[in-house]
Amino acid sequence: MPKIAAPTVAQHRAMVQRRLVDAAEDIMRSGEPEKLTAGAVTSAAGIARNSIYRYVDSVDDLRGMVLARHLPAWIEAVSQELEEVEDPAERIVVWVRANLQQAARTGHGWLMGLSRSITPSPATAKVMEAAHAVMRDAVAQAWGQLIADPVRMRSAAGLTRGLLEAGFRQLDSGMPVGLVVEVGESAARGLVAGIVGQGS
């Protein structure tokens, strides 16, 4: 039996997994996600390279574990804010604002870069799908309450997601969080007023 550094095998496994996930997150935050390799992760975590697969099935599973650290809290925060708002027009504005605030909290660029894994493992895909559901479904449902025409509704929802992505890029570039959130919220209000005001 291999030497363990915890009272039980389960605790040892959890401890090593945590070190591997910590190392993977540090690499992903570095701005050079292509450096996320088994060798880099095990070196940073202080374990032998050939032992990594005792703790994870693949390097991509580490991506899923890092996502699972951050995206559930993001999803929950946005969902809670939306639950408090009934008016669909206001829900669209709140959706933009809440997502920008969460992006600022987590540091959007590295996290979304992680979620754009080309061949996600089941673990990564599961977390990504939950996040995308909030990013996609909530705003589509709100627009659906405002616009009867499904094609027009999809266009409006797509433009709203585009507005949010523009806000993400501004945050990633270092623009002040308060300013981006303020302007994003105002832009969302203007978008809703303009589209709904034209007739649905």
Solvent accessible surface area in square Angstrom, and as a share of the most:
residue,aa,sasa,rsa
1,M,185,0.83
2,P,91,0.57
3,K,193,0.82
4,I,46,0.24
5,A,72,0.56
6,A,21,0.16
7,P,120,0.75
8,T,65,0.38
9,V,81,0.47
10,A,73,0.56
11,Q,92,0.41
12,H,26,0.12
13,R,103,0.37
14,A,50,0.39
15,M,43,0.19
16,V,4,0.02
17,Q,43,0.19
18,R,130,0.47
19,R,82,0.30
20,L,0,0.00
21,V,10,0.05
22,D,58,0.30
23,A,6,0.05
24,A,0,0.00
25,E,18,0.08
26,D,97,0.51
27,I,24,0.12
28,M,6,0.03
29,R,111,0.40
30,S,69,0.45
31,G,58,0.56
32,E,71,0.32
33,P,57,0.36
34,E,127,0.57
35,K,106,0.45
36,L,9,0.04
37,T,66,0.38
38,A,7,0.05
39,G,25,0.24
40,A,37,0.29
41,V,0,0.00
42,T,2,0.01
43,S,89,0.57
44,A,71,0.55
45,A,9,0.07
46,G,58,0.56
47,I,32,0.16
48,A,61,0.48
49,R,146,0.53
50,N,130,0.67
51,S,9,0.06
52,I,0,0.00
53,Y,118,0.45
54,R,145,0.53
55,Y,23,0.09
56,V,6,0.03
57,D,125,0.65
58,S,37,0.24
59,V,25,0.14
60,D,17,0.09
61,D,18,0.09
62,L,0,0.00
63,R,54,0.20
64,G,2,0.02
65,M,59,0.26
66,V,0,0.00
67,L,0,0.00
68,A,49,0.38
69,R,99,0.36
70,H,30,0.14
71,L,3,0.01
72,P,65,0.41
73,A,53,0.41
74,W,7,0.03
75,I,31,0.16
76,E,91,0.41
77,A,28,0.21
78,V,0,0.00
79,S,35,0.22
80,Q,92,0.41
81,E,52,0.23
82,L,10,0.05
83,E,138,0.62
84,E,145,0.65
85,V,29,0.17
86,E,158,0.71
87,D,78,0.40
88,P,23,0.14
89,A,28,0.21
90,E,48,0.21
91,R,48,0.18
92,I,0,0.00
93,V,3,0.02
94,V,4,0.02
95,W,1,0.00
96,V,0,0.00
97,R,55,0.20
98,A,1,0.01
99,N,0,0.00
100,L,0,0.00
101,Q,71,0.31
102,Q,23,0.10
103,A,1,0.01
104,A,37,0.29
105,R,129,0.47
106,T,7,0.04
107,G,31,0.30
108,H,14,0.06
109,G,31,0.30
110,W,32,0.11
111,L,0,0.00
112,M,30,0.13
113,G,27,0.26
114,L,1,0.01
115,S,7,0.04
116,R,164,0.60
117,S,21,0.13
118,I,168,0.85
119,T,109,0.63
120,P,50,0.31
121,S,16,0.10
122,P,119,0.75
123,A,46,0.35
124,T,0,0.00
125,A,39,0.30
126,K,157,0.66
127,V,25,0.14
128,M,26,0.12
129,E,91,0.41
130,A,50,0.39
131,A,10,0.07
132,H,74,0.33
133,A,31,0.24
134,V,22,0.13
135,M,34,0.15
136,R,98,0.36
137,D,52,0.27
138,A,17,0.13
139,V,0,0.00
140,A,26,0.20
141,Q,117,0.52
142,A,2,0.01
143,W,0,0.00
144,G,37,0.36
145,Q,122,0.54
146,L,37,0.18
147,I,5,0.03
148,A,91,0.70
149,D,64,0.33
150,P,77,0.49
151,V,97,0.56
152,R,77,0.28
153,M,38,0.17
154,R,143,0.52
155,S,62,0.40
156,A,2,0.01
157,A,2,0.02
158,G,29,0.28
159,L,103,0.51
160,T,0,0.00
161,R,85,0.31
162,G,38,0.37
163,L,34,0.17
164,L,1,0.01
165,E,77,0.34
166,A,39,0.30
167,G,8,0.08
168,F,1,0.01
169,R,150,0.55
170,Q,77,0.34
171,L,24,0.12
172,D,74,0.38
173,S,88,0.57
174,G,63,0.60
175,M,80,0.36
176,P,82,0.52
177,V,72,0.42
178,G,52,0.50
179,L,80,0.40
180,V,3,0.01
181,V,15,0.09
182,E,110,0.49
183,V,81,0.46
184,G,7,0.07
185,E,35,0.16
186,S,68,0.44
187,A,42,0.32
188,A,0,0.00
189,R,109,0.40
190,G,43,0.41
191,L,38,0.19
192,V,10,0.06
193,A,67,0.52
194,G,34,0.33
195,I,22,0.11
196,V,54,0.31
197,G,66,0.64
198,Q,141,0.63
199,G,40,0.39
200,S,70,0.45
